[in-house]
Amino acid sequence: MRHRIRARRLVGVAFALATATAATVPTSGAATVPDPGYEWAIQFRGDFGLDADPETVARYEADASLSRSYGVALTSTEEAELRRRDAITSNLDDLVGELEKDSSFAGIYFDQVAGGVIDVATIADPVSVARIATRLVPAGASVRTRKVKYATADLQDLQASVTADWGAWHKEGVKLASVGIDVRANRLRIAIVDLTEASRQKIEAKYGPAVDVVFGEEPQAGACNSRTDCGAPVKGGLSITGNGWVCTSGFGAKLVSTGSLRLLTAGHCLKDSGLAATWYHHGVAIGKGWVHAYFDGSKADAGATLWGETGARNWMYASSKLDIRNILGSKSNASQTVGATVCRSGQTSGWKCGQISATAVDTSIGGVLIYHMWWTNFTSGGGDSGGAMMDNGTSAMGILSGYTSTQSIYSTVYWSEQATGVRPCYTSTCS
C-alpha cells in the first residue's frame, strides 16, 4: 500500500444531498447529455432558495430576455443576489483559517436555501464560536452556529483510517467508492458499490457510530467520439481529442518551476490515451501529453499537455461562443466550501452552475483512488473530463474528473498544482 502523506485538508467536508451517491465516472467517455429541460431549473432554484414553482420556472425559461449566466433563467434581482452570495464565499479564507486553529471546530458550509448563511459547527460552546465568526465574516454575511458530537480533526483521522484500509476491504469483496465528511450530518460518509446489509454491518462494526454507510456508484471513464470548433487561440472548455479519446480542455496553464506553457485537463485522459499521444482541437495539434497524476493515492486527477499558444492564454469558453471569459485568478480550497456556487464548462454537457456538495473526499475514479476530490450537486457526461470548474465569473476552481448520475467530481486548482506542478494562466501572457 502506498504511504499516505497527510496534507492539510479543508475542514467542513460535506455531502449536501441526503441521497448523494458516491462513485464517479471519469468524464472522458461515451457522450451522455443530461436532460436540458425544466427539471434542473426547478432543482437549481430550490437549492438556492429561489422561487421553484413549476409554473414560474416555465414562464422564466420561456423568457429570452432573462439572464442565463448561471445556466438557468434568472431575473436581474435573482442574479444580483446570487452574485452577492458568491462574493461572500470568495472571502472565507480568514474565517476558515481562524476556525481551523480550534480543536473543537467541526466544519463549515454555506446554506443557500436559507438565503446564503454561513453555518459553523463546533463540539464546544456555540456562543464562543459565534464571537469569532461574527468578527471575521465577510461584509453582509449572516452566521449561525451549532453544537455537534464530532470534531473535524477526529473525523479526518477516521477518514484516513478508512482510506488506508481501501485495498483490504476490496480483497474482502467490499468495494469502496468514496470516503468523506458530511458536515451537515457530522458523520464520515462511506459509499460502497453494491452495498449489502452484511457489508454495512462490517463497516459499522469496525469504525463505530461516527460513520454513515451509503450506496455508491462506481465512477467510470467517459471518452466520446466526436464546443468542437472555436478557432485560435485554444481556450478552456473546448473539445480536445487524443488517440481516439475525447475530453475537454481545462485551463491554459504554465509549469510553475520554469514558466513554460501547458494545457490542463484530466489526468485519466492522458493516461488512457497514452501519455505520448498528440492532442488536437478541430484537427489542429495542441501538443503531446506531458504529465498525468492518475494513479492510486494521487492528490488529483489532473494532467497537462505541452502547449505553444501564441495568442491569449487565459481565455475560457463558458456558456456560448458569445461568452468567452478571461481567467484572472483562482479560488482557494477554503473559499470552495460546501454550498458555494460552482460552474462547469464541458464539451458534452456545456455550461451548468450549481453548488459544491462535498469537499476533500477520497474517491474512486474509474477504479483508481484519488484523494481530495470536491463534489457538486449536478451531473456531467462522457467527454466532459478535464473541463473547467469555475465560479460564474473569472476565477478558476478546478478540473472535472468524473460524475455519478446526480453529481460531478473535480480536483481543485490547489491540488492539481500540487500533483502536476502546473497552475492556470491568469493573464493573457501567462506571466
N, C-alpha and C positions, 0 to 999 in steps of 0.2 A: 504493500500500500504506500502511496506517495506520502511524504511528510507534508503536513499542512502548516504553512506559516500563517499564524493568526494575525491578520491585519486589522486595523481599527475599522469597525463597522459603523454604519449609520444606525443608531437605535431608532426604535419606532417602526420596525418592520410590521407590515400587516397585510392580510388579505381583506379587501374591502367588501367582497361579496360573500355572503354567508354560504352560498353554494359553489364557491370558487373551486374549479378543478385545478390540478397541479402538474400536469405534464405538458411538455411543449414540443411542437413540431418545428424543426428548423424550417424557415420560410423560404427555402430556395427550390421548392419542388413543383409538382403539377398545380396549375393555376386553379384556385378555388376562390371565387369572389364573393364576399359577404353580401347578403341581401341589402340593396340600397334603398329599400322602401322606408316607410314611416316608423317601423318598429324601433330602429336605432334612435331616431329623433325623439321618440317618446321616452326611451330609456335614458338618453343623454339628458333631456330636460328634467326628468325625475331625479337623476343622480346629482344634478346641480341645483336642485331646489327651485326650478322654474316651473311655470305652468305646463303640465304634461297632459292636459285634457286632449284626447284624440282629435276632437273637432278643431280645437285651437291649433294643434300641430298640423293638421291637414291644411288649414287655411294659411298658416305661415309658410309651409313648404311650397304652396302654390303661388306665393307672392314673390315675384322675381326681383322686387326692389329691396328685399331684406338681405342683410349680410349673411354670408356663409363661410366666414373666415374660420369658424370652429367646425365646419363640416356639416352643420345643420342650420336651418333658418332661424335667425335671432333678430329681435328688434334692436334699435340703436341703444336703448336703455339696458337691455339684457346683455348686449355685447360689452358695454361700458362696465357693467357690474362684474362680469367675468374677468375683464382685464384688471379691474381693481383688485380682485382676489389673486390673480396671477402675480401682481406686484407684491402682495404680501408674502406669498410662498417663495418669491425670489430673494427675500431678505430675512431668512430664518437662521442664517449661519451663527450669528451672535447668540441667539436664544438657545439653539441646539447645543452649541459649544459649551455654554454655561451649564445647561441641564445635565450634560453628559459627565460633568465633574462630580456629580452627586450620585453615590452608590444606590440611592433609593429611587432613582429615575426609572420609569417603566414604559417610556415610549411617548411618541407624539404623532398626531395625524391631523389633517385639515378636513373639517367637516363641511363639505359643500352643500349638503342638504339643508343644514342649519343656517345657510347664508354665508359660509366662509368663517368658521370658528376654529381657532387653534385649540385642540384638545390635548392636554398634558396629563399623563398618568404617573402615579408615584405609589410606593409602598409605605410612605411616611405620611405626614400631615399635609393634606392638600393645600391648606392655608399658606404654609410656608413656601410651597412651590408656586402658588399663585402670586406671591410677592415678587419672586424672581421673574416669573413670566411677564407680569404686568410691566415690570421695569424695562424689559428687553424686547417686547413685541414690536413689530413694525407699526408705524402710524396708521390709525384707522382699523386696527385688528382687534378682534374680541378673543378672549381666552376663557376656557373653563378647565378646571382641574378635577381629578377623581382619584380615589384610592383603590388600588388593586392588590393582588396577592403576590405576584412575582416581579422582581426587578429585572430590567433588561439584561443586566450582566449575567444573572442566573439563567435566563432563557437562552442567551448566547452561548453559555458554557454547555447547556444541554444540546443546543443545535450542533455544536462542534462534536459532541459525543456521538450523536445520531449519524452525522455525516461521516465520521470516522468509521462507523460500522456499516457503511453503504455496501461494500463488497461482500461482507459477511452475510448480510441479510439476503443479498442476491443469491448466494450459494444455498441459502435455506429455502429459496423459491419465493421470497418476499421482495418484490421489485419496487424500490423507492422511486418516486417521480420527482419530489421536491421536499425540502425541509426549510421552513421559515417561520418567523414570529408573527402571530396575528395580534397586533397591538390593541385592536378593539376588544377582542376576547381575552387578551392577556394569557395566551397559551402558545405553545410551539405547535404549529400545524405540520403534520407529516402526511404527505399524499402517497398513496400506494396504488400501483397499477393492478387491476383485477383484484381489488380488495375483497377479502373474505372475513367472516367473523373470527375465524381462527387466527388470521394474521393480525387483525386488530387487537385481539387479546394478547398476542405475543408482544406486540409493540408496547401496549399499555402496561403490561406486566414488567417489562424491562425498564421503562423510562418514567413511569409513575403518572400522577394525576395532572401534571403540567402539560401533557400532550393532548392534541386533538387529532385523531386519525381519520382521514377522509379518503374518498376515492380520487384517483388522479389519472389523467390522460397521459400517455407517453408522447412526448414531443417527437415530431418527425421532420426530416429534411424536406424541403419543398422546391426543387428546381423545376421551372416550367419551360416549355419550348416556344417560346415565341419563336405612360410615358416613354416611347421607343425611339423617336427621332426628334431631338431637341436642338441639335446644332451646337457648334462651339460657342463658348468653352464648355467642357464637360462639367456637369453640375451634380449635386447630390439629388437623390430622388429619381434617378433615371434607370431604365432597364439596361443591364450590362450582361454580356454573355461570355462564357469561357469554356471551351472544350465541351460544348453541348449543354452546359448548365446556364440557367438564367437566374440572376439575382438583382439587387438594387444597389446603386452607388449610395454610399453614406455621406461622407464629407470629404471635400478636398482637404488635404492634411499635409503635415511635414514631420519628418523624423526629428525629434527634439534634440538629439545629440549633434546633428550636422546641419539641419535646416533643409535637407533635400526633400523633394516633393513626393508624396504618396497619396493614394486614394483609399480611404477607409471603407470597408464593407464587413460582412460577417466572416468569421474565421472558417466556419464549415464550408462556405462557398469555395474558398481557396483550397482547402484540403480535399474536398470531394472532386474538384475539377482537376486536381494535380497542381502542385504549387508552381510548377514551371509553365503552366498554361498562360497564354496571352488572353487578356480580356478586351472586349470590344463594346462600343456603343454605336448602334446603327451601322455596323460594318467597319467603323473606324477604330484602329487599335488604340487602347489606353496604355497598356503596359503589362508586363508579366507579373504573376503573383510574386510577392516578396517575402511575406511572413504570415503565419496564422497562429492563433492561440486556441485551437480547438482540440483539446486533449483532456483526459481525466485530471481534475484538480486545477484546471486553468482559472485565472481570475476573471476572464471574459471570453465570450465567443466573438472575437474580433480578429481582423486580418487587414492586410494592406497590399496593394499592388504598387509597382513602380509607376511613375506618372511624370509627364513632361509638359504639363499645361502651361501655355504662354499667355492665355487670357486671364480674366478674373478667376481667382482660385477659391473664393468663399461663397459662390452662388448656390442657391438651393431651389429646386423645382418644388413648390409647395402644392397649392390646390389646383393650379392650372398653368398653362403657358403664359397667362397674363399675371401670374402670381409668383414671380421669381424674386427670392429674398437674398439679402446679404447676411451671412452668419457673422455676427460681431462679437460673440463670446459664448461661454458655456455655463451651465448651471452646475453648482456643486452637488455632491451627494446629499448634503444637509438640506438643500433647497428642493430636492426631489423627494419630498415627503409624501406619505400616503394622503390621498385626496387632492394633491396638486394636479393641475392641468398638464397633459402631455398629448402631443400630436405625432402622427406617423405619416411619412411620405414614402409610399411603396409602389413599385411598378405594376403590381397586380391590383391591389386594393385601393390605391390612390391615397387621398388625404383624409384623415379622420382624427378627431380630437376626443379625448375622454379624460379619465382620471388614473392616477397611479393607485393601484390596489395593494401592492406589497413591495417591500424593499429588502435587499440583501438576502435573497432566498437562494439556497443551494439547490440547483435544478438539473435534472437530467434532460439534455437537449439531444434528441436522436440517439439516446443511449450513452451519451458522454456527460459526465458530471462536471458542471461549471459552477463555480462559486459566485456569489454576489450578484444575482440576477434581479432586476426590477420587473414587476408585473403591472399590467394595465387592465382596465375593465372592458376592453374591446378586442376583438379578434383581428387576425390578418390572414394572408393567404399565400399559397405557393408562389415563389418568385419575389416576395417582399423582403427576403433575407438581406441583411446589410443596409436596409433602408434607414433613413434618418429619423430619429426620435428627437423632437424639439418642442419648445413651447410655441404658443401661437404668436410668435414674434420673430426674433433674430438670434435666439440662444440655442445652442446645441445641448442635447441631453444624453444621447446615446445611440447605439447601433442595434437595430432589430435583429433578434436571433431566431425566435420561434413563436409558436402560437398554439393555443388549445381551441376548442370550439367556442370559448367565450372570452379568452384573454390573449394578449400579446406579451412577449417576454423580451427584454433587452438588456444589454450591458451598458452601463453609464460611461460617459466620456472619461471620467477619472479611472475606472477600472480598465477601460480599453487602452488608455495610455500606459497604465501600469503593466499590462500584458504585452503590449507591442512596442512601446517607446514612441508611439505616433499620436499626435493630437491634431484636432481640426484647425484649419486656417481661419483666422478672424479678421483678416484684411484681404484686399484684392491681390496683394503681392505675397501674402502669407509671410510677411516679415515678422 
